[in-house]
Amino acid sequence: MPLHEGENVGPYRVIGQLGQGGMATVYKAYHAQLNRYVAIKMMHHAFQDNQNFLARFRREAQIVALLEHPHIVPVYDFSEYQNQPYLVMKFIEGKTLKGTLVDGALTLEQVLHVMTAVANALTYAHSKGVLHRDIKPSNIVIDKDNVPYLTDFGLARIAEAGESTLSADMIMGTPHYISPEQALGEKNLTAGTDIYSLGVVLYELVVGRVPFSADTPYAIIHDHIYTPLPLPSQVNPDIPANVEMVLLKALAKDPQDRYASAVAMVEAFKTAVTSAGLSELRADRVSLAGISLAKLRIAMNSQLIAGSTPNLPGIAAPIPLPSPSQIMRQRRRERRWLWGGFVAFLLLCGLSGLITVSAGGTLARLSEARQDGELPLVPPPLANVGGYQVPDIPLDIAQTAVARNPNDPAMYLAVARALNADGQSSAARAAFEAGLAIADDRIGYLMTAGNLMAEDENHESAIVLYLAALQLARENPLAYPDVRAHVGHYLYELTSQPNNVNFTALRLSLNSPELNQIDPSFLHIFGSYNLLNFERPTLALGRIRPLATRPDALAEARLVYGEAFLADNQPEQAREQWTIARDDPHAPQWVRDRAEELISDNP
């Protein structure tokens, strides 16, 4: 529930609301005993049961409490009110840099003033081992005395504490200022990721716009990773060459090619400004940059219509594409592009939050034909389950299709598939996640992605996708029977013959505390069946027995239990289990048919 004026939160009396974000609302409040105003950051009630957001909220308090700097907003207190965690911070009476830019471009003096303060704050945080990971104008506040502050360490982490994930940054951060390595979800991020983001802010302040902007988050992060940086002088001809070189170095794709610190970057910028004799920036540079961008887009569209490749001015991105031999050597590892990262993304969103598909609309689009049907389509193995038709097209065509159809989830799957085939697993996962975020039918989307992975014999990824779809479908009585039948039949066929699936690793992953929201029952059932490939019926019986003898045992478990009995030379017990499976009115048709077949073959 939102707080109201006059409401008391501990010793703080609420004055009014200051702003609202994706995970919290900020209020102005008054502490009577200390006679000072504060800002209360109250987590939204919807997130109070989400452990990921709670952990992030607590982490913000703990991390900022370590930092004492004149340009970092301090945290005074951390507590709970009616089971809602909140932070108490210094109240800054002023505007964010984003809000200030709405009023007009900054003067050169103002740019130097803001960048110097923020760079000092950021370099200090880095010296304490803290990465901010969400540097952007809305997280820079300028008070009424013209003092800049760096705020909102909600995405921050201790540099040694863990890894970044693309999904987290896509959901909680903003793609316009994200570094290439952060967008790729690389482990062991360094201060370079914040330096890049601050470099984007500097680019925006000096040139008049951010370097990359598009209609979809995926398109923006793709540009940060792969697209050459638009030369500042091509956007704004008044940018001196030595200032341009500072921006190019700050926004190098490789972190090692950037400045060693944020302070070093700003000092280099000051030196470049002085040596160029630059005394002021054009006041109309924002509109000038907009005109340049419009001309660039017209040129790009004209060349696309003509069938040629747009010639974009920029500096080459120093990320080499893998050679064919490298792709072949890494193919097995790269083909697992969804196994770990996808599950982390799904759990970050919260399975309970994803289970929102209405019973009446879940499978409404299962057989929907695409308007651009002239594209070669890859049919799903079972046409009545996969929710989207995905064109099998080259990467460049797929990316153009996404640009033209930014709200079509199938196009993101097409890009993901093409990227994965090209060995670009992290970018493929990013495309998949972008499509999932906009998909109306998430069950169908997950099933379609699973079908593509199964067709590509990437069975571990397919299993995770199918199990996630099955988890969502449990809340949808219309979708569940079809999804259950598809997933179970796929796993049965897969495990009825020798395969290279690491069921042990998958089982351990889904049993971990971080991933246990996905029901692993099917994985246990068919993992047990897989043991028969290794002539280990006794072990298979031991594994399947707890699942097959429970009161609510699935018919699939009974079916596998019977086959394990048969392999262990216990035909009577086998027929008993098959009979139960065959007569189960809730069993998928393929289970009943297979049970009947086994009974007939083993009288």
Buried (B, 14 or more C-beta within 10 A) or exposed (E): EEBEEEBEBBBBBBBEBBBEEEBBBBBBBBBEEEEEBBBBBBBBEEBBEBEBBBEBBEBBBBBBBEBEBEBBBBBBBBBEBEEBBBBBBBBBEBBBBBBBBEEEBBEBEBBBBBBBBBBBBBBBBBEEBBBBBBBBBBBBBBBEEEBBBBBBBBBBBBBEEEEBBBBBBBBBBBBBBBBBBBBBBBEEBBBBBBBBBBBBBBBBBBBBBBBBEBEBBBBBBBBBBBBBBBBBBBBBEBBBEBBBBBBBBBBBBEBEEBBEBBBBBBBBBBEBBEEBEBEEBBEEBBEBBBEBBEEBEEEBEEBBEEEEEEEBEBBEBEEEEBEEEEBEEEEEEBBBBBBBBBBBBBBBBBBEEBBEBEEEEBBBBBEEEBEBEEBEBBEBBBEEBBBBBBBBBEBEBBBBBBBEBBEBBBBBBBBBBBBBBBBBBBBBBBBBBBBBBBBBBBBBBBBBBBBBBBBBEBBBBBBBBBBBBBBBBBBBEBBBBBBBBBBBBBBBEBBBEEEEBBBEEBBEBBEEEEBEBBBBBBBBBBBBBBBBEEEBBEBBBEBBBEBBEEEEBBBBBBBBBBBBBBBBEBEEBBBBBBBBBBEBEEBBEBBBEBBBEBBEEBE
